[in-house]
Structure formats: structure tokens, C-alpha cells
Amino acid sequence: MSVTYISSRELNQNITKAKRDAYQGPVFIKSRNKITHVLLTEEAYRIITGGRKSMLDALSPPDGESFDLTTERVNIHMRPVEF
């Protein structure tokens, strides 16, 4: 795994190279000699975060199956406030 450092100006001039470099390892982006961002591949990000699922991933059906969700209408009645 190689680590790459580029300036934000270099990133703006050649984003394709930065994305290609991210396959070899993290790309640290510097602005005014300070690291401000890190570019990673999606796979590297999943490894770092422990492969945790997002809420959307956790609630979605397995294997992209689709289903119809039917619910009953809820009637909410307001009551006067008691002090």
C-alpha cells in the first residue's frame, strides 16, 4: 500500500490521477501545507469502518427483493391541553 500526498490544486487539475492513485492507497490532499481531506476507495472505506451497514442498507430487503408495504391509516385526534 502506497500513500500519496497531493495539493488541492493538483487534485483540481487531475482528479482522474488522484482516483487512480487511491486504488494503491490513501491519497492525502493538502491545502496550505495542511492535510484537509483523504481520498479512499469505497472498499478501503468499508474496511476502515468495519463494514458497518448504513441504516438504508440494514432496512433494505436482502438481494434487492422488492415488496409492497401496506399500512393502516392512523387517525390522530387532538385533545385540549390541561394545565
N, C-alpha and C positions, 0 to 999 in steps of 0.2 A: 504494500500500500504506500503510495507516494502522497505527499502533502504539497499543495500548490498555493502560492500566495500571489494575488494579482491586485492591482489598484482598481478602484471603481471606474476609473477612466478606461482601463484596459477591458474591463467587463462590458462597458457600453460599446466599445469598438468591436469586440469579438465575443459575443455571448456563446456562439457555437463552439469555440475552442474551450471556453470555461465549462460548458456542459460535457464536452468530450473528456476533459481533464477530471471531471467529477467521477467518471467511471473508474479511475485509477485510485481515487482517494478524495478526501475533503478539499474543497477549494476555499481558502480564506480570502475574503475580499476586504481590502484596506482602504480607508478614506482618511486622508491627512495623517498617515503613518499609524493609524489605529484600526485594529480589526473590528469591523462593524457587522459583517454577515459571514455565514458559512453556507456554501452550496454543496448539497449532498444528493446522491441518487435516492430514489424512493426506497429502494431495497436497503441501503445503508441507514436511512432514517428509521425504517421498521426494526432493524437490528438494534439500533441505539435505544429506541423507545420500548424495547422488549416485545415488539409485535402486538402491542395492545390495540384492540379494536376501537374504532370510534363509536359513538352512540348509534350513528346511522348503520354502520356495519353490524353492530350487535343486534339491532332490531330488524334488520332485513332478513327475509327468508333465505334458507340455505340454497345454494346452487342457482340463485336468481329466479326461483319459482315465483309465480305471481298468484295472488289470491284476492278475493273480494272480501272487503271488510264491511259488515253490516252492523249498524248500531241502532239503538232505540233513541228517539228524540227525548231529551231531558227538558222538562218544564221547570223553570226556577221561578218561584213566587217570592215577591218582596214582602217583608213584614215591617211594620212600623218599629222604629228604634225606641227602646226603653232606656231611660236614664235613671 
